[in-house]
């Protein structure tokens, strides 16, 4: 992960990958809503757990802000399903960027080649499908949800 070419104002690359229930989520079908892509390295890890639980706990706020929060990692759909059940995530979509491995993370310049996982990042896409904000975090850092809400509110 070096200098990013993807910048705020650019069109968000479209993708279609399954959630923890095996239902495909296509970004372009979420137009007219803000979309938060919340990248995390792997299921069943501590900081990732907090990151995804926070999305679930704040779902009502996301709804009020016309925003869909999507958790994305390179884990398989079956891993995401087991993990979601184990941490009580029922309403937030946890997307499986499993095959081709890390394809969405690569599209959004978040894939860490030497580790085979995505980095930790929040990418906010506006209602017109344009990237509004990109924030990368250190792997052990828990993303600040209030920072996300501030960016959504503009």
Chimera marker file (.cmm) of the C-alpha trace (Angstrom):
<marker_set name="trace">
<marker id="1" x="0.000" y="0.000" z="0.000" r="1" g="1" b="0" radius="0.5"/>
<marker id="2" x="1.748" y="3.071" z="-1.232" r="1" g="1" b="0" radius="0.5"/>
<marker id="3" x="0.508" y="6.366" z="-2.628" r="1" g="1" b="0" radius="0.5"/>
<marker id="4" x="-3.182" y="6.132" z="-3.435" r="1" g="1" b="0" radius="0.5"/>
<marker id="5" x="-4.544" y="6.983" z="-6.859" r="1" g="1" b="0" radius="0.5"/>
<marker id="6" x="-8.135" y="6.791" z="-5.649" r="1" g="1" b="0" radius="0.5"/>
<marker id="7" x="-9.119" y="10.206" z="-4.312" r="1" g="1" b="0" radius="0.5"/>
<marker id="8" x="-12.231" y="11.966" z="-3.006" r="1" g="1" b="0" radius="0.5"/>
<marker id="9" x="-14.393" y="13.064" z="-5.929" r="1" g="1" b="0" radius="0.5"/>
<marker id="10" x="-13.519" y="10.003" z="-8.025" r="1" g="1" b="0" radius="0.5"/>
<marker id="11" x="-16.208" y="7.538" z="-9.044" r="1" g="1" b="0" radius="0.5"/>
<marker id="12" x="-16.277" y="4.587" z="-6.640" r="1" g="1" b="0" radius="0.5"/>
<marker id="13" x="-15.337" y="1.356" z="-8.426" r="1" g="1" b="0" radius="0.5"/>
<marker id="14" x="-18.342" y="-0.964" z="-8.672" r="1" g="1" b="0" radius="0.5"/>
<marker id="15" x="-18.235" y="-4.482" z="-7.245" r="1" g="1" b="0" radius="0.5"/>
<marker id="16" x="-20.538" y="-7.386" z="-6.488" r="1" g="1" b="0" radius="0.5"/>
<marker id="17" x="-19.625" y="-9.800" z="-3.678" r="1" g="1" b="0" radius="0.5"/>
<marker id="18" x="-21.624" y="-11.942" z="-1.230" r="1" g="1" b="0" radius="0.5"/>
<marker id="19" x="-22.533" y="-11.050" z="2.337" r="1" g="1" b="0" radius="0.5"/>
<marker id="20" x="-22.488" y="-13.487" z="5.250" r="1" g="1" b="0" radius="0.5"/>
<marker id="21" x="-25.816" y="-14.974" z="4.057" r="1" g="1" b="0" radius="0.5"/>
<marker id="22" x="-24.584" y="-15.584" z="0.503" r="1" g="1" b="0" radius="0.5"/>
<marker id="23" x="-26.614" y="-12.682" z="-0.925" r="1" g="1" b="0" radius="0.5"/>
<marker id="24" x="-24.681" y="-10.612" z="-3.453" r="1" g="1" b="0" radius="0.5"/>
<marker id="25" x="-24.250" y="-6.922" z="-2.705" r="1" g="1" b="0" radius="0.5"/>
<marker id="26" x="-23.637" y="-4.731" z="-5.749" r="1" g="1" b="0" radius="0.5"/>
<marker id="27" x="-22.384" y="-1.235" z="-4.957" r="1" g="1" b="0" radius="0.5"/>
<marker id="28" x="-24.117" y="0.390" z="-7.939" r="1" g="1" b="0" radius="0.5"/>
<marker id="29" x="-27.474" y="-0.856" z="-6.620" r="1" g="1" b="0" radius="0.5"/>
<marker id="30" x="-26.984" y="1.281" z="-3.494" r="1" g="1" b="0" radius="0.5"/>
<marker id="31" x="-27.111" y="4.636" z="-5.318" r="1" g="1" b="0" radius="0.5"/>
<marker id="32" x="-29.215" y="7.309" z="-3.577" r="1" g="1" b="0" radius="0.5"/>
<marker id="33" x="-27.630" y="6.171" z="-0.306" r="1" g="1" b="0" radius="0.5"/>
<marker id="34" x="-24.292" y="6.921" z="1.282" r="1" g="1" b="0" radius="0.5"/>
<marker id="35" x="-22.186" y="3.777" z="1.611" r="1" g="1" b="0" radius="0.5"/>
<marker id="36" x="-19.467" y="3.166" z="4.174" r="1" g="1" b="0" radius="0.5"/>
<marker id="37" x="-16.936" y="0.540" z="3.124" r="1" g="1" b="0" radius="0.5"/>
<marker id="38" x="-15.350" y="-0.542" z="6.387" r="1" g="1" b="0" radius="0.5"/>
<marker id="39" x="-12.328" y="-2.663" z="5.462" r="1" g="1" b="0" radius="0.5"/>
<marker id="40" x="-10.816" y="-4.912" z="8.119" r="1" g="1" b="0" radius="0.5"/>
<marker id="41" x="-8.061" y="-7.534" z="7.853" r="1" g="1" b="0" radius="0.5"/>
<marker id="42" x="-9.679" y="-10.738" z="9.162" r="1" g="1" b="0" radius="0.5"/>
<marker id="43" x="-12.683" y="-12.167" z="10.968" r="1" g="1" b="0" radius="0.5"/>
<marker id="44" x="-12.178" y="-13.617" z="14.449" r="1" g="1" b="0" radius="0.5"/>
<marker id="45" x="-9.634" y="-10.980" z="15.462" r="1" g="1" b="0" radius="0.5"/>
<marker id="46" x="-9.999" y="-8.510" z="18.318" r="1" g="1" b="0" radius="0.5"/>
<marker id="47" x="-9.928" y="-5.066" z="16.707" r="1" g="1" b="0" radius="0.5"/>
<marker id="48" x="-11.940" y="-6.279" z="13.710" r="1" g="1" b="0" radius="0.5"/>
<marker id="49" x="-14.570" y="-7.587" z="16.140" r="1" g="1" b="0" radius="0.5"/>
<marker id="50" x="-14.881" y="-4.163" z="17.799" r="1" g="1" b="0" radius="0.5"/>
<marker id="51" x="-15.004" y="-2.466" z="14.381" r="1" g="1" b="0" radius="0.5"/>
<marker id="52" x="-17.883" y="-4.666" z="13.133" r="1" g="1" b="0" radius="0.5"/>
<marker id="53" x="-19.774" y="-4.680" z="16.443" r="1" g="1" b="0" radius="0.5"/>
<marker id="54" x="-19.687" y="-0.873" z="16.354" r="1" g="1" b="0" radius="0.5"/>
<marker id="55" x="-21.249" y="-0.821" z="12.880" r="1" g="1" b="0" radius="0.5"/>
<marker id="56" x="-24.009" y="-3.078" z="14.178" r="1" g="1" b="0" radius="0.5"/>
<marker id="57" x="-24.555" y="-1.054" z="17.369" r="1" g="1" b="0" radius="0.5"/>
<marker id="58" x="-24.809" y="2.172" z="15.352" r="1" g="1" b="0" radius="0.5"/>
<marker id="59" x="-27.090" y="0.797" z="12.615" r="1" g="1" b="0" radius="0.5"/>
<marker id="60" x="-29.958" y="3.081" z="13.645" r="1" g="1" b="0" radius="0.5"/>
<marker id="61" x="-27.710" y="6.152" z="13.276" r="1" g="1" b="0" radius="0.5"/>
<marker id="62" x="-26.550" y="4.933" z="9.857" r="1" g="1" b="0" radius="0.5"/>
<marker id="63" x="-30.199" y="4.479" z="8.846" r="1" g="1" b="0" radius="0.5"/>
<marker id="64" x="-31.043" y="8.005" z="9.998" r="1" g="1" b="0" radius="0.5"/>
<marker id="65" x="-28.134" y="9.307" z="7.894" r="1" g="1" b="0" radius="0.5"/>
<marker id="66" x="-29.303" y="7.391" z="4.772" r="1" g="1" b="0" radius="0.5"/>
<marker id="67" x="-26.128" y="5.323" z="4.942" r="1" g="1" b="0" radius="0.5"/>
<marker id="68" x="-25.425" y="1.621" z="4.441" r="1" g="1" b="0" radius="0.5"/>
<marker id="69" x="-22.400" y="0.336" z="6.377" r="1" g="1" b="0" radius="0.5"/>
<marker id="70" x="-20.626" y="-2.647" z="4.827" r="1" g="1" b="0" radius="0.5"/>
<marker id="71" x="-17.881" y="-4.591" z="6.575" r="1" g="1" b="0" radius="0.5"/>
<marker id="72" x="-15.388" y="-6.076" z="4.092" r="1" g="1" b="0" radius="0.5"/>
<marker id="73" x="-12.566" y="-8.564" z="4.560" r="1" g="1" b="0" radius="0.5"/>
<marker id="74" x="-10.943" y="-11.321" z="2.496" r="1" g="1" b="0" radius="0.5"/>
<marker id="75" x="-12.643" y="-14.071" z="4.523" r="1" g="1" b="0" radius="0.5"/>
<marker id="76" x="-15.064" y="-16.521" z="2.886" r="1" g="1" b="0" radius="0.5"/>
<marker id="77" x="-18.828" y="-16.111" z="3.113" r="1" g="1" b="0" radius="0.5"/>
<marker id="78" x="-18.982" y="-19.119" z="5.470" r="1" g="1" b="0" radius="0.5"/>
<marker id="79" x="-16.368" y="-17.616" z="7.780" r="1" g="1" b="0" radius="0.5"/>
<marker id="80" x="-18.244" y="-14.295" z="7.764" r="1" g="1" b="0" radius="0.5"/>
<marker id="81" x="-21.492" y="-16.088" z="8.635" r="1" g="1" b="0" radius="0.5"/>
<marker id="82" x="-19.968" y="-17.988" z="11.574" r="1" g="1" b="0" radius="0.5"/>
<marker id="83" x="-18.219" y="-14.845" z="12.807" r="1" g="1" b="0" radius="0.5"/>
<marker id="84" x="-21.329" y="-12.659" z="12.508" r="1" g="1" b="0" radius="0.5"/>
<marker id="85" x="-23.285" y="-15.222" z="14.546" r="1" g="1" b="0" radius="0.5"/>
<marker id="86" x="-20.539" y="-15.424" z="17.185" r="1" g="1" b="0" radius="0.5"/>
<marker id="87" x="-20.373" y="-11.626" z="17.694" r="1" g="1" b="0" radius="0.5"/>
<marker id="88" x="-24.098" y="-10.901" z="17.347" r="1" g="1" b="0" radius="0.5"/>
<marker id="89" x="-24.009" y="-9.046" z="14.023" r="1" g="1" b="0" radius="0.5"/>
<marker id="90" x="-27.457" y="-9.591" z="12.514" r="1" g="1" b="0" radius="0.5"/>
<marker id="91" x="-28.288" y="-6.508" z="10.419" r="1" g="1" b="0" radius="0.5"/>
<marker id="92" x="-24.950" y="-5.236" z="9.144" r="1" g="1" b="0" radius="0.5"/>
<marker id="93" x="-23.732" y="-6.845" z="5.929" r="1" g="1" b="0" radius="0.5"/>
<marker id="94" x="-20.308" y="-8.421" z="6.299" r="1" g="1" b="0" radius="0.5"/>
<marker id="95" x="-18.995" y="-8.880" z="2.774" r="1" g="1" b="0" radius="0.5"/>
<marker id="96" x="-16.712" y="-11.702" z="1.691" r="1" g="1" b="0" radius="0.5"/>
<marker id="97" x="-13.946" y="-10.391" z="-0.583" r="1" g="1" b="0" radius="0.5"/>
<marker id="98" x="-12.749" y="-13.968" z="-0.876" r="1" g="1" b="0" radius="0.5"/>
<marker id="99" x="-12.613" y="-14.768" z="-4.582" r="1" g="1" b="0" radius="0.5"/>
<marker id="100" x="-10.954" y="-13.464" z="-6.570" r="1" g="1" b="0" radius="0.5"/>
<marker id="101" x="-8.952" y="-13.021" z="-3.380" r="1" g="1" b="0" radius="0.5"/>
<marker id="102" x="-9.041" y="-9.420" z="-2.190" r="1" g="1" b="0" radius="0.5"/>
<marker id="103" x="-10.418" y="-8.073" z="-5.478" r="1" g="1" b="0" radius="0.5"/>
<marker id="104" x="-12.465" y="-5.300" z="-3.830" r="1" g="1" b="0" radius="0.5"/>
<marker id="105" x="-9.613" y="-4.397" z="-1.464" r="1" g="1" b="0" radius="0.5"/>
<marker id="106" x="-7.377" y="-4.107" z="-4.549" r="1" g="1" b="0" radius="0.5"/>
<marker id="107" x="-9.943" y="-1.915" z="-6.359" r="1" g="1" b="0" radius="0.5"/>
<marker id="108" x="-9.938" y="0.418" z="-3.356" r="1" g="1" b="0" radius="0.5"/>
<marker id="109" x="-6.137" y="0.251" z="-2.905" r="1" g="1" b="0" radius="0.5"/>
<marker id="110" x="-6.435" y="-1.395" z="0.512" r="1" g="1" b="0" radius="0.5"/>
<marker id="111" x="-4.890" y="-4.817" z="-0.181" r="1" g="1" b="0" radius="0.5"/>
<marker id="112" x="-1.674" y="-5.645" z="1.682" r="1" g="1" b="0" radius="0.5"/>
<marker id="113" x="0.088" y="-8.007" z="-0.707" r="1" g="1" b="0" radius="0.5"/>
<marker id="114" x="2.668" y="-9.419" z="1.735" r="1" g="1" b="0" radius="0.5"/>
<marker id="115" x="-0.037" y="-10.284" z="4.293" r="1" g="1" b="0" radius="0.5"/>
<marker id="116" x="-2.777" y="-11.350" z="1.857" r="1" g="1" b="0" radius="0.5"/>
<marker id="117" x="-5.387" y="-9.220" z="3.660" r="1" g="1" b="0" radius="0.5"/>
<marker id="118" x="-6.904" y="-5.785" z="3.386" r="1" g="1" b="0" radius="0.5"/>
<marker id="119" x="-5.721" y="-2.980" z="5.582" r="1" g="1" b="0" radius="0.5"/>
<marker id="120" x="-8.027" y="-1.258" z="8.029" r="1" g="1" b="0" radius="0.5"/>
<marker id="121" x="-9.830" y="1.641" z="6.374" r="1" g="1" b="0" radius="0.5"/>
<marker id="122" x="-13.125" y="3.473" z="6.100" r="1" g="1" b="0" radius="0.5"/>
<marker id="123" x="-14.164" y="4.747" z="2.700" r="1" g="1" b="0" radius="0.5"/>
<marker id="124" x="-17.295" y="6.856" z="2.437" r="1" g="1" b="0" radius="0.5"/>
<marker id="125" x="-19.158" y="6.938" z="-0.867" r="1" g="1" b="0" radius="0.5"/>
<marker id="126" x="-21.804" y="9.609" z="-1.401" r="1" g="1" b="0" radius="0.5"/>
<marker id="127" x="-25.328" y="9.218" z="-2.768" r="1" g="1" b="0" radius="0.5"/>
<marker id="128" x="-24.036" y="9.818" z="-6.317" r="1" g="1" b="0" radius="0.5"/>
<marker id="129" x="-21.472" y="7.014" z="-6.195" r="1" g="1" b="0" radius="0.5"/>
<marker id="130" x="-18.466" y="9.316" z="-5.687" r="1" g="1" b="0" radius="0.5"/>
<marker id="131" x="-15.797" y="8.807" z="-3.061" r="1" g="1" b="0" radius="0.5"/>
<marker id="132" x="-16.322" y="11.413" z="-0.367" r="1" g="1" b="0" radius="0.5"/>
<marker id="133" x="-13.677" y="10.439" z="2.199" r="1" g="1" b="0" radius="0.5"/>
<marker id="134" x="-10.908" y="7.890" z="2.732" r="1" g="1" b="0" radius="0.5"/>
<marker id="135" x="-9.310" y="7.174" z="6.099" r="1" g="1" b="0" radius="0.5"/>
<marker id="136" x="-6.699" y="4.495" z="6.668" r="1" g="1" b="0" radius="0.5"/>
<marker id="137" x="-5.900" y="3.201" z="10.135" r="1" g="1" b="0" radius="0.5"/>
<marker id="138" x="-2.994" y="1.297" z="11.580" r="1" g="1" b="0" radius="0.5"/>
<marker id="139" x="-3.884" y="-2.407" z="11.892" r="1" g="1" b="0" radius="0.5"/>
<marker id="140" x="-4.173" y="-2.295" z="15.742" r="1" g="1" b="0" radius="0.5"/>
<marker id="141" x="-6.217" y="0.957" z="15.669" r="1" g="1" b="0" radius="0.5"/>
<marker id="142" x="-9.997" y="0.914" z="16.199" r="1" g="1" b="0" radius="0.5"/>
<marker id="143" x="-11.671" y="3.296" z="13.720" r="1" g="1" b="0" radius="0.5"/>
<marker id="144" x="-13.508" y="6.234" z="15.317" r="1" g="1" b="0" radius="0.5"/>
<marker id="145" x="-17.209" y="5.905" z="14.463" r="1" g="1" b="0" radius="0.5"/>
<marker id="146" x="-17.914" y="9.511" z="15.437" r="1" g="1" b="0" radius="0.5"/>
<marker id="147" x="-15.378" y="10.637" z="12.839" r="1" g="1" b="0" radius="0.5"/>
<marker id="148" x="-17.366" y="8.654" z="10.256" r="1" g="1" b="0" radius="0.5"/>
<marker id="149" x="-20.654" y="10.293" z="11.309" r="1" g="1" b="0" radius="0.5"/>
<marker id="150" x="-19.045" y="13.736" z="11.135" r="1" g="1" b="0" radius="0.5"/>
<marker id="151" x="-17.911" y="13.053" z="7.560" r="1" g="1" b="0" radius="0.5"/>
<marker id="152" x="-21.368" y="11.763" z="6.542" r="1" g="1" b="0" radius="0.5"/>
<marker id="153" x="-23.029" y="14.879" z="7.945" r="1" g="1" b="0" radius="0.5"/>
<marker id="154" x="-20.521" y="16.997" z="5.992" r="1" g="1" b="0" radius="0.5"/>
<link id1="1" id2="2" r="1" g="1" b="0" radius="0.2"/>
<link id1="2" id2="3" r="1" g="1" b="0" radius="0.2"/>
<link id1="3" id2="4" r="1" g="1" b="0" radius="0.2"/>
<link id1="4" id2="5" r="1" g="1" b="0" radius="0.2"/>
<link id1="5" id2="6" r="1" g="1" b="0" radius="0.2"/>
<link id1="6" id2="7" r="1" g="1" b="0" radius="0.2"/>
<link id1="7" id2="8" r="1" g="1" b="0" radius="0.2"/>
<link id1="8" id2="9" r="1" g="1" b="0" radius="0.2"/>
<link id1="9" id2="10" r="1" g="1" b="0" radius="0.2"/>
<link id1="10" id2="11" r="1" g="1" b="0" radius="0.2"/>
<link id1="11" id2="12" r="1" g="1" b="0" radius="0.2"/>
<link id1="12" id2="13" r="1" g="1" b="0" radius="0.2"/>
<link id1="13" id2="14" r="1" g="1" b="0" radius="0.2"/>
<link id1="14" id2="15" r="1" g="1" b="0" radius="0.2"/>
<link id1="15" id2="16" r="1" g="1" b="0" radius="0.2"/>
<link id1="16" id2="17" r="1" g="1" b="0" radius="0.2"/>
<link id1="17" id2="18" r="1" g="1" b="0" radius="0.2"/>
<link id1="18" id2="19" r="1" g="1" b="0" radius="0.2"/>
<link id1="19" id2="20" r="1" g="1" b="0" radius="0.2"/>
<link id1="20" id2="21" r="1" g="1" b="0" radius="0.2"/>
<link id1="21" id2="22" r="1" g="1" b="0" radius="0.2"/>
<link id1="22" id2="23" r="1" g="1" b="0" radius="0.2"/>
<link id1="23" id2="24" r="1" g="1" b="0" radius="0.2"/>
<link id1="24" id2="25" r="1" g="1" b="0" radius="0.2"/>
<link id1="25" id2="26" r="1" g="1" b="0" radius="0.2"/>
<link id1="26" id2="27" r="1" g="1" b="0" radius="0.2"/>
<link id1="27" id2="28" r="1" g="1" b="0" radius="0.2"/>
<link id1="28" id2="29" r="1" g="1" b="0" radius="0.2"/>
<link id1="29" id2="30" r="1" g="1" b="0" radius="0.2"/>
<link id1="30" id2="31" r="1" g="1" b="0" radius="0.2"/>
<link id1="31" id2="32" r="1" g="1" b="0" radius="0.2"/>
<link id1="32" id2="33" r="1" g="1" b="0" radius="0.2"/>
<link id1="33" id2="34" r="1" g="1" b="0" radius="0.2"/>
<link id1="34" id2="35" r="1" g="1" b="0" radius="0.2"/>
<link id1="35" id2="36" r="1" g="1" b="0" radius="0.2"/>
<link id1="36" id2="37" r="1" g="1" b="0" radius="0.2"/>
<link id1="37" id2="38" r="1" g="1" b="0" radius="0.2"/>
<link id1="38" id2="39" r="1" g="1" b="0" radius="0.2"/>
<link id1="39" id2="40" r="1" g="1" b="0" radius="0.2"/>
<link id1="40" id2="41" r="1" g="1" b="0" radius="0.2"/>
<link id1="41" id2="42" r="1" g="1" b="0" radius="0.2"/>
<link id1="42" id2="43" r="1" g="1" b="0" radius="0.2"/>
<link id1="43" id2="44" r="1" g="1" b="0" radius="0.2"/>
<link id1="44" id2="45" r="1" g="1" b="0" radius="0.2"/>
<link id1="45" id2="46" r="1" g="1" b="0" radius="0.2"/>
<link id1="46" id2="47" r="1" g="1" b="0" radius="0.2"/>
<link id1="47" id2="48" r="1" g="1" b="0" radius="0.2"/>
<link id1="48" id2="49" r="1" g="1" b="0" radius="0.2"/>
<link id1="49" id2="50" r="1" g="1" b="0" radius="0.2"/>
<link id1="50" id2="51" r="1" g="1" b="0" radius="0.2"/>
<link id1="51" id2="52" r="1" g="1" b="0" radius="0.2"/>
<link id1="52" id2="53" r="1" g="1" b="0" radius="0.2"/>
<link id1="53" id2="54" r="1" g="1" b="0" radius="0.2"/>
<link id1="54" id2="55" r="1" g="1" b="0" radius="0.2"/>
<link id1="55" id2="56" r="1" g="1" b="0" radius="0.2"/>
<link id1="56" id2="57" r="1" g="1" b="0" radius="0.2"/>
<link id1="57" id2="58" r="1" g="1" b="0" radius="0.2"/>
<link id1="58" id2="59" r="1" g="1" b="0" radius="0.2"/>
<link id1="59" id2="60" r="1" g="1" b="0" radius="0.2"/>
<link id1="60" id2="61" r="1" g="1" b="0" radius="0.2"/>
<link id1="61" id2="62" r="1" g="1" b="0" radius="0.2"/>
<link id1="62" id2="63" r="1" g="1" b="0" radius="0.2"/>
<link id1="63" id2="64" r="1" g="1" b="0" radius="0.2"/>
<link id1="64" id2="65" r="1" g="1" b="0" radius="0.2"/>
<link id1="65" id2="66" r="1" g="1" b="0" radius="0.2"/>
<link id1="66" id2="67" r="1" g="1" b="0" radius="0.2"/>
<link id1="67" id2="68" r="1" g="1" b="0" radius="0.2"/>
<link id1="68" id2="69" r="1" g="1" b="0" radius="0.2"/>
<link id1="69" id2="70" r="1" g="1" b="0" radius="0.2"/>
<link id1="70" id2="71" r="1" g="1" b="0" radius="0.2"/>
<link id1="71" id2="72" r="1" g="1" b="0" radius="0.2"/>
<link id1="72" id2="73" r="1" g="1" b="0" radius="0.2"/>
<link id1="73" id2="74" r="1" g="1" b="0" radius="0.2"/>
<link id1="74" id2="75" r="1" g="1" b="0" radius="0.2"/>
<link id1="75" id2="76" r="1" g="1" b="0" radius="0.2"/>
<link id1="76" id2="77" r="1" g="1" b="0" radius="0.2"/>
<link id1="77" id2="78" r="1" g="1" b="0" radius="0.2"/>
<link id1="78" id2="79" r="1" g="1" b="0" radius="0.2"/>
<link id1="79" id2="80" r="1" g="1" b="0" radius="0.2"/>
<link id1="80" id2="81" r="1" g="1" b="0" radius="0.2"/>
<link id1="81" id2="82" r="1" g="1" b="0" radius="0.2"/>
<link id1="82" id2="83" r="1" g="1" b="0" radius="0.2"/>
<link id1="83" id2="84" r="1" g="1" b="0" radius="0.2"/>
<link id1="84" id2="85" r="1" g="1" b="0" radius="0.2"/>
<link id1="85" id2="86" r="1" g="1" b="0" radius="0.2"/>
<link id1="86" id2="87" r="1" g="1" b="0" radius="0.2"/>
<link id1="87" id2="88" r="1" g="1" b="0" radius="0.2"/>
<link id1="88" id2="89" r="1" g="1" b="0" radius="0.2"/>
<link id1="89" id2="90" r="1" g="1" b="0" radius="0.2"/>
<link id1="90" id2="91" r="1" g="1" b="0" radius="0.2"/>
<link id1="91" id2="92" r="1" g="1" b="0" radius="0.2"/>
<link id1="92" id2="93" r="1" g="1" b="0" radius="0.2"/>
<link id1="93" id2="94" r="1" g="1" b="0" radius="0.2"/>
<link id1="94" id2="95" r="1" g="1" b="0" radius="0.2"/>
<link id1="95" id2="96" r="1" g="1" b="0" radius="0.2"/>
<link id1="96" id2="97" r="1" g="1" b="0" radius="0.2"/>
<link id1="97" id2="98" r="1" g="1" b="0" radius="0.2"/>
<link id1="98" id2="99" r="1" g="1" b="0" radius="0.2"/>
<link id1="99" id2="100" r="1" g="1" b="0" radius="0.2"/>
<link id1="100" id2="101" r="1" g="1" b="0" radius="0.2"/>
<link id1="101" id2="102" r="1" g="1" b="0" radius="0.2"/>
<link id1="102" id2="103" r="1" g="1" b="0" radius="0.2"/>
<link id1="103" id2="104" r="1" g="1" b="0" radius="0.2"/>
<link id1="104" id2="105" r="1" g="1" b="0" radius="0.2"/>
<link id1="105" id2="106" r="1" g="1" b="0" radius="0.2"/>
<link id1="106" id2="107" r="1" g="1" b="0" radius="0.2"/>
<link id1="107" id2="108" r="1" g="1" b="0" radius="0.2"/>
<link id1="108" id2="109" r="1" g="1" b="0" radius="0.2"/>
<link id1="109" id2="110" r="1" g="1" b="0" radius="0.2"/>
<link id1="110" id2="111" r="1" g="1" b="0" radius="0.2"/>
<link id1="111" id2="112" r="1" g="1" b="0" radius="0.2"/>
<link id1="112" id2="113" r="1" g="1" b="0" radius="0.2"/>
<link id1="113" id2="114" r="1" g="1" b="0" radius="0.2"/>
<link id1="114" id2="115" r="1" g="1" b="0" radius="0.2"/>
<link id1="115" id2="116" r="1" g="1" b="0" radius="0.2"/>
<link id1="116" id2="117" r="1" g="1" b="0" radius="0.2"/>
<link id1="117" id2="118" r="1" g="1" b="0" radius="0.2"/>
<link id1="118" id2="119" r="1" g="1" b="0" radius="0.2"/>
<link id1="119" id2="120" r="1" g="1" b="0" radius="0.2"/>
<link id1="120" id2="121" r="1" g="1" b="0" radius="0.2"/>
<link id1="121" id2="122" r="1" g="1" b="0" radius="0.2"/>
<link id1="122" id2="123" r="1" g="1" b="0" radius="0.2"/>
<link id1="123" id2="124" r="1" g="1" b="0" radius="0.2"/>
<link id1="124" id2="125" r="1" g="1" b="0" radius="0.2"/>
<link id1="125" id2="126" r="1" g="1" b="0" radius="0.2"/>
<link id1="126" id2="127" r="1" g="1" b="0" radius="0.2"/>
<link id1="127" id2="128" r="1" g="1" b="0" radius="0.2"/>
<link id1="128" id2="129" r="1" g="1" b="0" radius="0.2"/>
<link id1="129" id2="130" r="1" g="1" b="0" radius="0.2"/>
<link id1="130" id2="131" r="1" g="1" b="0" radius="0.2"/>
<link id1="131" id2="132" r="1" g="1" b="0" radius="0.2"/>
<link id1="132" id2="133" r="1" g="1" b="0" radius="0.2"/>
<link id1="133" id2="134" r="1" g="1" b="0" radius="0.2"/>
<link id1="134" id2="135" r="1" g="1" b="0" radius="0.2"/>
<link id1="135" id2="136" r="1" g="1" b="0" radius="0.2"/>
<link id1="136" id2="137" r="1" g="1" b="0" radius="0.2"/>
<link id1="137" id2="138" r="1" g="1" b="0" radius="0.2"/>
<link id1="138" id2="139" r="1" g="1" b="0" radius="0.2"/>
<link id1="139" id2="140" r="1" g="1" b="0" radius="0.2"/>
<link id1="140" id2="141" r="1" g="1" b="0" radius="0.2"/>
<link id1="141" id2="142" r="1" g="1" b="0" radius="0.2"/>
<link id1="142" id2="143" r="1" g="1" b="0" radius="0.2"/>
<link id1="143" id2="144" r="1" g="1" b="0" radius="0.2"/>
<link id1="144" id2="145" r="1" g="1" b="0" radius="0.2"/>
<link id1="145" id2="146" r="1" g="1" b="0" radius="0.2"/>
<link id1="146" id2="147" r="1" g="1" b="0" radius="0.2"/>
<link id1="147" id2="148" r="1" g="1" b="0" radius="0.2"/>
<link id1="148" id2="149" r="1" g="1" b="0" radius="0.2"/>
<link id1="149" id2="150" r="1" g="1" b="0" radius="0.2"/>
<link id1="150" id2="151" r="1" g="1" b="0" radius="0.2"/>
<link id1="151" id2="152" r="1" g="1" b="0" radius="0.2"/>
<link id1="152" id2="153" r="1" g="1" b="0" radius="0.2"/>
<link id1="153" id2="154" r="1" g="1" b="0" radius="0.2"/>
</marker_set>
